[in-house]
Structure formats: C-alpha cells, structure tokens
Amino acid sequence: MSDPSERGDTSDRGLPGAGLVKGLAVTLKTMTSRSTTQQYPDVAPDLPPRSRGVIALSEENCTVCMLCARECPDWCIYIDSHKEEVVVPGAARPRQRNVLDKFDIDFSLCMYCGICIEVCPFDALYWSPEFEYAEYDIKDLLHDKDHLGQWMATVPPPPAHDPNGEPAKEETSAARKAAAARPAPSAIPPDADQDPAS
C-alpha cells in the first residue's frame, strides 16, 4: 500500500457518498413529478420552428443542375429533364434551357441528412415541418414534383437577421465596393466659393 501523504490533496473530495445522494435526489424528483402524455392524433404537437419533416421543392427555382441527386448518399432523388430552345430577341442564336420533367424523392430510402438542401445553389429544396405522410404501401412513399411542390406552402419563412450580429462577408464586400465606386465628396463647401463681400 502507498503512503497516504503520497496520494495528493484529498480536500476536494468532500463527503463519501455525496455523488450517490445527488443521483438519488434526481431519481426521486423524477419519480414524484407527473408525466404528461401528448394526445397526438387529436392535438397537434408543438414542433420547433425549423424542424425537419419532409423535403419540399420550389420548381421554379430548380435549374436541373443535378447536384442534389449526385450528392445524395442514398440515391433517392430521381431527376429527368429535356432541353428547350429559348429565342432571345437581338441574340445571334437561340439559347437552351433545361426543363424539369420529373423530380421524385423516394422517402423510403431517404435518411433525412439534408445534404441535398445544403448543396442546392438555387434554393430549390427546403425543409418542411410536415411529418404526416405515412402510407400503407411502401411504393407510395415515392413522391413526385407536384406533391413536393404542395409542401412548399408549409415551409416557414427564414429567421430574421440578428441586428446585433456581425454582417455577412457578402454584405461587407458589397458595401466596400459601393463605397469605392462612389465619387469622393468635394473638399470645398458649396458656399465657400462665393464672395463674402456680396
């Protein structure tokens, strides 16, 4: 056995069994409190404001860049499109634009990681707090662009900008560019060039 003087400072330990008493106090407090059960089908649950439910699609923002489908680790996004010629007046030749034909998400494969929403450069995909989309058949969990578009109505607005926070890099760089583009104010006040005798 080692010498008690070699163990170091023992004044920090407190009374033996104090941790056990604290743990039992938490247990007794929990045992005596009433449990509340949410009556889910009859009463809608209170969800956090930006909760993740299903993925909603804003079809007019989608440019069929396929980034969401390529980055999806579950390969549950299916996209088909075709090219359409758009005649621009005054242009040398007509331009081409991708038209979205099919945008399906198979929610039986989706793990709700949100990578597709993060990589979308055109804000075409959003989290919707809608969570009641259970089906009797697993094949019915494949939702098309029309169904995904209906969920856009449930997407909450983005959170308000914090006035006490620091501005984004884009805002500061745009303000610097705007300040550099403005002409410098003249050093002579407009009334200074008039003759004081007049």
MARBA-3410 file (N, C-alpha, C, O; in Angstrom, 1 decimal):
198
0.8,-1.2,0.0,0.0,0.0,0.0,0.9,1.2,0.0,2.0,1.2,0.5 ~ 0.3,2.3,-0.6,1.1,3.5,-0.6,0.8,4.4,0.6,-0.2,4.2,1.3 ~ 1.7,5.3,0.8,1.6,6.2,2.0,0.5,7.2,1.7,0.5,7.7,0.6 ~ -0.4,7.5,2.7,-1.5,8.5,2.5,-1.0,9.8,2.1,-1.7,10.6,1.4 ~ 0.2,10.2,2.5,0.7,11.5,2.2,1.1,11.6,0.7,1.2,12.7,0.2
1.3,10.5,0.0,1.7,10.5,-1.4,0.4,10.6,-2.3,0.6,10.8,-3.5 ~ -0.8,10.5,-1.8,-2.0,10.5,-2.6,-2.3,11.9,-3.2,-3.1,12.0,-4.1 ~ -1.8,12.9,-2.6,-2.1,14.2,-3.0,-3.2,14.9,-2.2,-3.4,14.4,-1.1 ~ -3.7,15.9,-2.6,-4.7,16.7,-1.9,-6.1,16.0,-1.9,-6.6,15.7,-2.9 ~ -6.6,15.7,-0.7,-7.8,15.0,-0.6,-9.0,15.9,-0.1,-10.1,15.4,0.2
-8.7,17.2,0.0,-9.7,18.1,0.5,-10.8,18.4,-0.6,-11.9,18.8,-0.2 ~ -10.6,18.1,-1.8,-11.6,18.3,-2.9,-12.6,17.2,-3.0,-13.7,17.5,-3.6 ~ -12.4,16.1,-2.3,-13.3,15.0,-2.5,-14.7,15.2,-1.8,-15.7,14.7,-2.3 ~ -14.7,15.9,-0.7,-16.0,16.0,0.1,-16.3,14.8,0.9,-15.5,14.0,1.2 ~ -17.6,14.7,1.2,-18.0,13.5,2.0,-18.1,12.3,1.1,-18.5,12.4,-0.1
-17.8,11.1,1.7,-18.0,9.9,0.9,-19.5,9.7,0.7,-20.3,9.7,1.6 ~ -19.9,9.3,-0.6,-21.2,9.0,-0.9,-22.1,10.2,-1.3,-23.3,10.1,-1.5 ~ -21.4,11.4,-1.5,-22.2,12.6,-1.8,-22.7,12.5,-3.2,-23.8,13.0,-3.5 ~ -22.0,11.9,-4.1,-22.4,11.7,-5.5,-23.6,10.8,-5.6,-24.5,11.0,-6.4 ~ -23.6,9.8,-4.8,-24.7,8.8,-4.7,-26.0,9.5,-4.3,-27.1,9.3,-4.8
-25.9,10.4,-3.3,-27.0,11.1,-2.7,-27.6,12.1,-3.8,-28.8,12.2,-3.9 ~ -26.7,12.7,-4.5,-27.1,13.7,-5.6,-27.9,12.9,-6.7,-28.9,13.3,-7.1 ~ -27.4,11.7,-7.1,-28.0,10.9,-8.1,-29.4,10.4,-7.6,-30.4,10.4,-8.4 ~ -29.5,10.0,-6.4,-30.8,9.5,-5.8,-31.8,10.7,-5.7,-33.0,10.5,-5.9 ~ -31.3,11.9,-5.4,-32.2,13.1,-5.4,-32.8,13.3,-6.7,-34.0,13.6,-6.8
-32.0,13.2,-7.8,-32.6,13.4,-9.1,-33.6,12.3,-9.5,-34.6,12.6,-10.1 ~ -33.3,11.1,-9.1,-34.2,10.0,-9.3,-35.5,10.2,-8.6,-36.6,10.0,-9.1 ~ -35.5,10.6,-7.3,-36.7,10.9,-6.5,-37.5,12.0,-7.1,-38.7,12.0,-7.1 ~ -36.8,13.1,-7.6,-37.5,14.2,-8.1,-38.3,13.8,-9.4,-39.4,14.2,-9.6 ~ -37.6,12.9,-10.2,-38.3,12.5,-11.4,-39.4,11.5,-11.1,-40.5,11.6,-11.8
-39.3,10.7,-10.1,-40.3,9.7,-9.8,-41.6,10.5,-9.2,-42.7,10.0,-9.5 ~ -41.4,11.6,-8.6,-42.6,12.3,-8.0,-43.3,13.2,-8.9,-44.4,13.7,-8.7 ~ -42.6,13.6,-10.0,-43.2,14.5,-11.0,-44.2,13.8,-11.9,-44.1,12.6,-12.2 ~ -45.3,14.5,-12.3,-46.3,13.9,-13.1,-45.9,13.8,-14.5,-45.3,14.7,-15.1 ~ -46.1,12.7,-15.2,-45.8,12.6,-16.6,-47.0,13.1,-17.4,-48.1,12.9,-17.1
-46.6,13.8,-18.5,-47.7,14.3,-19.4,-47.6,13.5,-20.7,-46.6,13.3,-21.3 ~ -48.8,13.1,-21.2,-48.9,12.4,-22.4,-49.5,13.3,-23.4,-50.6,13.9,-23.2 ~ -48.9,13.4,-24.6,-49.5,14.2,-25.7,-50.5,13.4,-26.4,-50.3,12.3,-26.7 ~ -51.7,14.0,-26.6,-52.8,13.3,-27.2,-52.6,13.5,-28.7,-53.4,14.3,-29.3 ~ -51.6,12.8,-29.4,-51.2,13.2,-30.7,-52.3,13.3,-31.8,-52.4,14.3,-32.4
-53.1,12.3,-32.1,-53.9,12.4,-33.2,-55.0,13.5,-33.0,-55.4,14.2,-34.0 ~ -55.4,13.8,-31.8,-56.4,14.8,-31.5,-55.8,16.2,-31.4,-56.4,17.2,-31.8 ~ -54.6,16.3,-30.8,-53.9,17.5,-30.6,-52.6,17.5,-31.3,-51.8,16.6,-31.2 ~ -52.4,18.5,-32.2,-51.2,18.6,-33.0,-50.0,18.9,-32.1,-50.1,19.8,-31.2 ~ -48.9,18.3,-32.3,-47.7,18.6,-31.4,-47.1,19.9,-31.7,-47.2,20.4,-32.8
-46.5,20.5,-30.7,-45.8,21.8,-30.9,-44.4,21.4,-31.4,-43.5,20.9,-30.6 ~ -44.1,21.7,-32.6,-42.8,21.4,-33.2,-41.9,22.7,-33.1,-42.4,23.8,-33.1 ~ -40.6,22.5,-33.1,-39.7,23.6,-33.1,-39.9,24.4,-34.5,-40.3,23.7,-35.4 ~ -39.6,25.6,-34.5,-39.9,26.4,-35.7,-39.2,25.9,-37.0,-39.8,26.0,-38.1 ~ -38.0,25.4,-36.9,-37.2,25.0,-38.1,-37.0,23.5,-38.1,-36.0,23.0,-38.5
-38.0,22.7,-37.7,-37.9,21.3,-37.6,-37.8,20.6,-38.9,-38.4,21.2,-39.9 ~ -37.2,19.5,-39.0,-37.1,18.7,-40.3,-38.2,17.7,-40.4,-38.4,16.9,-39.5 ~ -39.0,17.9,-41.4,-40.0,16.9,-41.7,-39.8,16.2,-43.0,-39.1,15.2,-43.1 ~ -40.3,16.8,-44.1,-40.0,16.3,-45.4,-39.3,17.4,-46.3,-39.2,18.5,-45.8 ~ -38.9,17.0,-47.4,-38.2,17.9,-48.3,-39.2,18.5,-49.3,-39.9,17.7,-50.0
-39.3,19.8,-49.4,-40.2,20.5,-50.3,-39.4,21.0,-51.5,-38.3,21.4,-51.3 ~ -40.1,21.1,-52.6,-39.4,21.6,-53.9,-40.1,22.8,-54.4,-41.3,22.9,-54.5 ~ -39.3,23.8,-54.7,-39.7,25.0,-55.4,-39.3,24.8,-56.8,-38.2,25.1,-57.2 ~ -40.3,24.4,-57.6,-40.0,24.0,-59.0,-39.5,25.1,-59.9,-38.6,24.9,-60.7 ~ -39.9,26.4,-59.6,-39.4,27.5,-60.5,-38.0,27.8,-60.2,-37.3,28.5,-61.0
-37.4,27.5,-59.0,-36.0,27.7,-58.7,-35.1,26.6,-59.2,-33.9,26.9,-59.3 ~ -35.6,25.5,-59.5,-34.8,24.4,-60.0,-34.3,24.6,-61.4,-35.1,24.8,-62.3 ~ -33.0,24.5,-61.6,-32.4,24.6,-62.9,-31.9,23.3,-63.4,-31.2,23.2,-64.4 ~ -32.2,22.2,-62.8,-31.9,20.8,-63.2,-30.3,20.7,-63.3,-29.8,20.1,-64.2 ~ -29.6,21.2,-62.3,-28.2,21.1,-62.2,-27.7,19.7,-61.7,-26.6,19.4,-61.9
-28.6,18.9,-61.2,-28.4,17.6,-60.7,-27.5,17.5,-59.5,-27.0,16.4,-59.1 ~ -27.1,18.6,-58.9,-26.2,18.5,-57.7,-26.8,17.7,-56.6,-26.2,16.9,-55.9 ~ -28.1,17.9,-56.3,-28.8,17.2,-55.2,-28.8,15.7,-55.5,-28.5,14.9,-54.5 ~ -29.1,15.3,-56.7,-29.1,13.8,-57.0,-27.7,13.2,-56.9,-27.5,12.1,-56.5 ~ -26.7,14.0,-57.3,-25.3,13.4,-57.3,-24.8,13.3,-55.9,-24.0,12.4,-55.6
-25.1,14.3,-55.0,-24.6,14.3,-53.7,-25.4,13.4,-52.7,-24.9,13.2,-51.6 ~ -26.5,13.0,-53.1,-27.4,12.2,-52.2,-26.7,10.9,-51.9,-26.4,10.1,-52.8 ~ -26.4,10.6,-50.6,-25.7,9.3,-50.3,-26.6,8.1,-50.4,-26.1,7.0,-50.6 ~ -27.9,8.3,-50.5,-28.9,7.2,-50.6,-29.4,7.0,-52.0,-30.1,6.0,-52.3 ~ -29.0,7.9,-52.9,-29.5,7.9,-54.3,-31.0,7.8,-54.4,-31.6,6.9,-55.1
-31.7,8.6,-53.6,-33.2,8.5,-53.5,-33.8,9.6,-54.3,-35.1,9.7,-54.3 ~ -33.1,10.5,-55.0,-33.6,11.6,-55.8,-33.5,11.2,-57.3,-32.4,10.9,-57.8 ~ -34.6,11.2,-58.0,-34.6,10.9,-59.4,-35.1,12.1,-60.2,-36.1,12.7,-60.0 ~ -34.2,12.5,-61.2,-34.5,13.7,-62.0,-34.4,13.4,-63.5,-33.4,12.8,-63.9 ~ -35.4,13.8,-64.2,-35.4,13.8,-65.7,-35.7,15.2,-66.2,-36.5,15.9,-65.6
-35.0,15.5,-67.3,-35.3,16.8,-67.9,-35.0,16.8,-69.4,-34.6,15.7,-70.0 ~ -35.4,17.8,-70.1,-35.1,18.0,-71.5,-34.7,19.4,-71.8,-35.0,20.3,-71.0 ~ -34.0,19.6,-72.9,-33.5,21.0,-73.2,-34.6,21.6,-74.1,-35.2,20.9,-75.0 ~ -34.8,22.9,-73.9,-35.7,23.6,-74.7,-35.0,24.9,-75.2,-34.3,25.5,-74.5 ~ -35.3,25.2,-76.5,-34.7,26.4,-77.1,-35.5,27.6,-76.7,-36.7,27.6,-76.9
-34.8,28.7,-76.3,-35.5,29.9,-76.0,-34.9,31.0,-76.9,-33.7,31.3,-76.9 ~ -35.8,31.6,-77.7,-35.4,32.7,-78.6,-35.3,34.0,-77.9,-36.3,34.4,-77.3 ~ -34.2,34.6,-77.9,-33.9,35.9,-77.2,-33.8,36.9,-78.3,-33.0,36.8,-79.2 ~ -34.7,37.9,-78.3,-34.6,39.0,-79.3,-33.3,39.7,-79.3,-32.8,40.1,-78.2 ~ -32.7,39.9,-80.4,-31.4,40.5,-80.5,-30.2,39.6,-80.3,-29.1,40.1,-80.5
-30.4,38.4,-80.0,-29.3,37.4,-79.8,-29.0,36.8,-81.1,-29.8,36.7,-82.0 ~ -27.7,36.4,-81.3,-27.3,35.8,-82.5,-27.9,34.4,-82.7,-28.2,34.0,-83.9 ~ -28.1,33.6,-81.7,-28.7,32.3,-81.8,-29.6,32.0,-80.6,-29.4,32.6,-79.6 ~ -30.5,31.1,-80.8,-31.4,30.8,-79.6,-30.6,30.1,-78.5,-29.6,29.4,-78.8 ~ -31.0,30.4,-77.3,-30.3,29.8,-76.1,-31.1,28.5,-75.7,-32.3,28.3,-76.1
-30.4,27.7,-75.0,-31.0,26.5,-74.5,-31.3,26.6,-73.0,-30.5,27.2,-72.2 ~ -32.3,26.0,-72.5,-32.7,26.0,-71.1,-33.2,24.6,-70.7,-33.9,23.9,-71.5 ~ -32.8,24.1,-69.5,-33.2,22.8,-69.0,-34.7,23.0,-68.5,-35.0,23.9,-67.8 ~ -35.5,22.0,-68.8,-36.9,22.0,-68.3,-37.0,20.7,-67.5,-36.7,19.6,-67.9 ~ -37.5,20.9,-66.3,-37.7,19.8,-65.4,-38.9,19.0,-65.7,-40.1,19.5,-65.7
-38.7,17.7,-66.1,-39.8,16.8,-66.4,-40.2,16.0,-65.2,-41.4,15.8,-64.9 ~ -39.2,15.5,-64.5,-39.5,14.6,-63.4,-38.6,14.9,-62.2,-37.3,15.0,-62.4 ~ -39.1,15.0,-61.0,-38.3,15.2,-59.8,-39.0,14.4,-58.7,-40.0,14.8,-58.2 ~ -38.5,13.2,-58.4,-39.1,12.3,-57.5,-38.1,12.1,-56.3,-36.9,12.0,-56.5 ~ -38.6,12.0,-55.1,-37.8,11.6,-53.9,-38.5,10.4,-53.3,-39.7,10.4,-53.0
-37.7,9.4,-53.1,-38.2,8.2,-52.5,-37.9,8.2,-51.0,-36.8,8.0,-50.6 ~ -39.0,8.6,-50.2,-38.8,8.7,-48.8,-38.6,7.4,-48.1,-38.3,7.4,-46.9 ~ -38.8,6.3,-48.7,-38.5,5.0,-48.1,-37.0,4.8,-48.1,-36.5,4.0,-47.3 ~ -36.2,5.5,-48.9,-34.8,5.4,-48.9,-34.1,6.5,-48.2,-33.0,6.4,-47.7 ~ -34.8,7.7,-48.2,-34.2,8.9,-47.7,-33.9,8.8,-46.2,-34.7,8.3,-45.4
-32.7,9.3,-45.8,-32.3,9.2,-44.3,-32.4,10.6,-43.7,-31.9,10.8,-42.6 ~ -32.9,11.6,-44.5,-33.1,13.0,-44.0,-31.8,13.6,-43.5,-31.8,14.3,-42.4 ~ -30.8,13.5,-44.2,-29.5,14.1,-43.8,-29.4,15.5,-44.2,-28.7,16.3,-43.5 ~ -30.2,16.0,-45.2,-30.2,17.4,-45.6,-29.1,17.8,-46.5,-28.9,19.0,-46.8 ~ -28.3,16.9,-47.0,-27.2,17.2,-47.9,-27.7,17.8,-49.2,-27.2,18.8,-49.7
-28.9,17.3,-49.7,-29.4,17.9,-51.0,-29.9,19.3,-50.8,-29.7,20.1,-51.7 ~ -30.4,19.7,-49.6,-30.8,21.0,-49.3,-29.6,21.9,-49.2,-29.6,23.1,-49.7 ~ -28.5,21.5,-48.6,-27.3,22.3,-48.4,-26.6,22.5,-49.7,-26.1,23.6,-49.9 ~ -26.6,21.6,-50.6,-25.8,21.7,-51.9,-26.5,22.5,-53.0,-25.9,22.8,-54.0 ~ -27.9,22.6,-52.8,-28.6,23.3,-53.9,-28.3,24.8,-54.0,-28.5,25.5,-53.0
-27.6,25.2,-55.1,-27.2,26.6,-55.2,-28.3,27.6,-55.5,-28.1,28.8,-55.4 ~ -29.5,27.1,-55.9,-30.6,28.0,-56.3,-31.8,28.0,-55.3,-32.8,28.5,-55.7 ~ -31.6,27.4,-54.1,-32.6,27.4,-53.1,-33.9,26.8,-53.7,-35.0,27.4,-53.5 ~ -33.8,25.6,-54.3,-35.0,24.9,-54.8,-35.5,23.9,-53.8,-36.7,23.5,-53.9 ~ -34.7,23.5,-52.8,-35.1,22.5,-51.9,-35.1,23.1,-50.5,-34.2,23.9,-50.1
-36.2,22.8,-49.7,-36.3,23.3,-48.3,-36.8,22.2,-47.4,-37.4,21.2,-47.8 ~ -36.5,22.4,-46.1,-37.1,21.5,-45.1,-38.5,22.0,-44.8,-38.8,23.2,-44.6 ~ -39.5,21.1,-44.8,-40.8,21.4,-44.4,-41.1,20.7,-43.1,-40.7,19.6,-42.9 ~ -41.8,21.4,-42.2,-42.2,20.7,-40.9,-43.2,19.7,-41.0,-43.6,19.0,-40.0 ~ -43.8,19.4,-42.2,-44.8,18.4,-42.4,-44.2,17.0,-42.1,-43.1,16.7,-42.7
-44.9,16.3,-41.3,-44.3,14.9,-41.0,-45.4,13.8,-41.1,-45.0,12.7,-40.9 ~ -46.6,14.2,-41.4,-47.6,13.1,-41.5,-47.8,12.7,-43.0,-48.6,13.2,-43.7 ~ -46.9,11.8,-43.4,-47.0,11.3,-44.8,-46.9,9.8,-44.8,-46.3,9.3,-45.8 ~ -47.4,9.1,-43.8,-47.3,7.7,-43.7,-48.2,7.1,-44.8,-49.3,7.6,-45.1 ~ -47.8,5.9,-45.3,-48.6,5.2,-46.4,-48.7,3.8,-46.0,-47.9,3.3,-45.2
-49.7,3.1,-46.5,-49.9,1.7,-46.3,-49.0,0.8,-47.1,-48.6,-0.3,-46.7 ~ -48.6,1.4,-48.3,-47.7,0.6,-49.2,-46.4,1.4,-49.3,-46.5,2.6,-49.5 ~ -45.3,0.7,-49.3,-44.0,1.4,-49.3,-43.8,2.0,-50.7,-43.0,3.0,-50.8 ~ -44.4,1.5,-51.7,-44.3,2.2,-53.1,-44.9,3.6,-53.1,-44.5,4.4,-54.0 ~ -45.8,3.9,-52.2,-46.5,5.2,-52.2,-45.6,6.2,-51.5,-46.0,7.4,-51.5
-44.4,5.9,-51.0,-43.5,6.9,-50.4,-42.7,7.6,-51.5,-41.8,8.4,-51.1 ~ -42.8,7.2,-52.7,-42.1,7.9,-53.8,-43.0,9.1,-54.2,-44.1,8.9,-54.8 ~ -42.6,10.3,-53.9,-43.3,11.5,-54.1,-42.8,12.3,-55.3,-41.6,12.4,-55.5 ~ -43.7,12.7,-56.2,-43.3,13.4,-57.4,-43.2,14.9,-57.1,-43.5,15.4,-56.0 ~ -42.9,15.7,-58.2,-42.6,17.1,-58.1,-43.9,17.9,-57.7,-43.8,18.9,-57.0
-45.1,17.4,-58.1,-46.3,18.1,-57.7,-46.6,18.0,-56.2,-46.9,18.9,-55.6 ~ -46.3,16.8,-55.7,-46.6,16.5,-54.3,-45.5,17.3,-53.4,-45.8,17.9,-52.4 ~ -44.3,17.3,-53.9,-43.2,18.1,-53.2,-43.5,19.6,-53.3,-43.1,20.3,-52.4 ~ -44.1,20.0,-54.4,-44.4,21.4,-54.5,-45.5,21.8,-53.6,-45.6,23.0,-53.1 ~ -46.5,20.9,-53.3,-47.5,21.3,-52.3,-47.0,21.5,-50.9,-47.6,22.3,-50.2
-45.9,20.9,-50.6,-45.3,21.1,-49.3,-44.6,22.4,-49.1,-44.3,22.8,-48.0 ~ -44.4,23.1,-50.2,-43.8,24.4,-50.1,-44.6,25.4,-49.3,-44.1,26.3,-48.7 ~ -45.9,25.2,-49.3,-46.8,26.1,-48.5,-46.6,26.0,-47.0,-46.9,26.9,-46.3 ~ -46.0,24.9,-46.6,-45.8,24.7,-45.2,-44.4,25.1,-44.7,-44.1,25.1,-43.5 ~ -43.5,25.5,-45.6,-42.2,25.9,-45.3,-42.2,27.3,-44.6,-42.8,28.2,-45.1
-41.6,27.4,-43.4,-41.7,28.7,-42.6,-40.7,29.7,-43.3,-39.8,29.2,-44.0 ~ -41.0,30.9,-43.1,-40.0,31.9,-43.6,-38.7,31.8,-42.9,-38.6,31.3,-41.8 ~ -37.6,32.3,-43.6,-36.3,32.2,-42.9,-36.2,33.1,-41.7,-37.0,34.1,-41.5 ~ -35.4,32.7,-40.7,-35.3,33.5,-39.5,-34.8,35.0,-39.8,-34.1,35.2,-40.7 ~ -35.3,35.9,-38.9,-34.9,37.3,-39.1,-33.5,37.5,-38.9,-32.8,36.8,-38.1
-32.9,38.5,-39.5,-31.5,38.8,-39.4,-31.3,39.4,-38.0,-32.0,40.2,-37.5 ~ -30.2,39.0,-37.3,-29.9,39.5,-36.0,-29.2,40.8,-36.1,-28.1,40.9,-36.7 ~ -29.9,41.9,-35.6,-29.3,43.2,-35.8,-28.0,43.4,-35.0,-27.2,44.3,-35.3 ~ -27.8,42.6,-33.9,-26.6,42.7,-33.1,-25.5,41.8,-33.6,-24.3,42.0,-33.2 ~ -25.8,41.0,-34.6,-24.7,40.1,-35.1,-23.9,40.8,-36.1,-24.2,41.9,-36.6
-22.8,40.2,-36.5,-21.9,40.8,-37.5,-22.4,40.5,-38.9,-23.0,39.5,-39.1 ~ -22.3,41.5,-39.8,-22.8,41.3,-41.1,-22.0,40.1,-41.9,-20.9,39.8,-41.5 ~ -22.7,39.6,-42.9,-22.1,38.5,-43.6,-21.0,39.1,-44.5,-20.9,40.3,-44.8 ~ -20.1,38.2,-44.9,-18.9,38.6,-45.8,-19.4,39.3,-47.1,-18.8,40.2,-47.5 ~ -20.5,38.7,-47.6,-21.0,39.3,-48.9,-21.5,40.7,-48.7,-21.3,41.6,-49.5
-22.1,41.0,-47.5,-22.6,42.3,-47.2,-21.5,43.3,-47.1,-21.6,44.4,-47.6 ~ -20.4,42.9,-46.4,-19.3,43.8,-46.1,-18.6,44.1,-47.4,-18.1,45.2,-47.7 ~ -18.4,43.0,-48.2,-17.6,43.3,-49.5,-18.5,44.1,-50.5,-17.9,44.9,-51.2 ~ -19.8,43.9,-50.5,-20.6,44.7,-51.3,-20.6,46.2,-50.9,-20.6,47.1,-51.7 ~ -20.6,46.4,-49.6,-20.6,47.8,-49.1,-19.3,48.5,-49.4,-19.2,49.6,-49.7
-18.2,47.7,-49.3,-16.8,48.3,-49.7,-16.8,48.6,-51.2,-16.3,49.7,-51.5 ~ -17.3,47.8,-52.0,-17.3,48.0,-53.4,-18.2,49.3,-53.8,-17.8,50.1,-54.6 ~ -19.3,49.4,-53.1,-20.2,50.5,-53.3,-19.6,51.8,-52.9,-19.7,52.8,-53.5 ~ -18.8,51.8,-51.8,-18.2,52.9,-51.2,-17.0,53.3,-52.2,-16.8,54.5,-52.4 ~ -16.3,52.4,-52.7,-15.2,52.7,-53.7,-15.7,53.2,-55.0,-15.0,54.0,-55.6
-16.9,52.8,-55.4,-17.5,53.3,-56.7,-18.0,54.7,-56.6,-18.1,55.4,-57.6 ~ -18.4,55.1,-55.4,-19.0,56.5,-55.2,-17.9,57.5,-55.3,-16.8,57.3,-54.8 ~ -18.2,58.6,-56.0,-17.1,59.7,-56.0,-16.9,60.3,-54.7,-17.9,60.4,-53.9 ~ -15.7,60.7,-54.4,-15.4,61.4,-53.1,-16.0,62.7,-53.0,-16.1,63.4,-54.1 ~ -16.6,63.1,-51.9,-17.2,64.4,-51.8,-16.1,65.5,-51.9,-15.0,65.4,-51.6
-16.5,66.6,-52.5,-15.6,67.7,-52.7,-15.2,68.4,-51.4,-16.0,68.4,-50.5 ~ -13.9,68.8,-51.3,-13.4,69.4,-50.1,-13.9,70.8,-49.9,-13.9,71.3,-48.7 ~ -14.3,71.5,-50.9,-14.8,72.9,-50.8,-16.3,72.9,-50.6,-17.0,72.3,-51.4 ~ -16.8,73.5,-49.5,-18.2,73.5,-49.4,-18.8,74.4,-50.4,-18.1,75.3,-50.9 ~ -20.1,74.2,-50.8,-20.7,75.0,-51.9,-20.8,76.5,-51.7,-20.7,77.3,-52.6
-20.9,76.9,-50.4,-21.0,78.3,-50.1,-19.6,79.0,-50.0,-19.6,80.2,-50.0 ~ -18.5,78.3,-50.0,-17.2,78.8,-49.8,-16.7,79.6,-51.0,-15.9,80.5,-50.9 ~ -17.2,79.2,-52.2,-16.6,79.9,-53.4,-17.3,81.2,-53.7,-17.0,81.9,-54.7 ~ -18.3,81.6,-52.9,-19.0,82.9,-53.1,-18.2,84.0,-52.4,-17.5,83.7,-51.4 ~ -18.3,85.2,-52.9,-17.5,86.3,-52.3,-18.2,86.7,-51.0,-19.4,87.0,-51.0
-17.5,86.8,-49.9,-18.2,87.2,-48.6,-18.6,88.7,-48.7,-19.5,89.1,-47.9 ~ -18.1,89.5,-49.5,-18.5,90.9,-49.6,-19.8,91.1,-50.2,-20.5,92.1,-50.0 ~ -20.3,90.1,-51.0,-21.6,90.3,-51.7,-22.8,90.1,-50.9,-23.9,90.2,-51.3
END
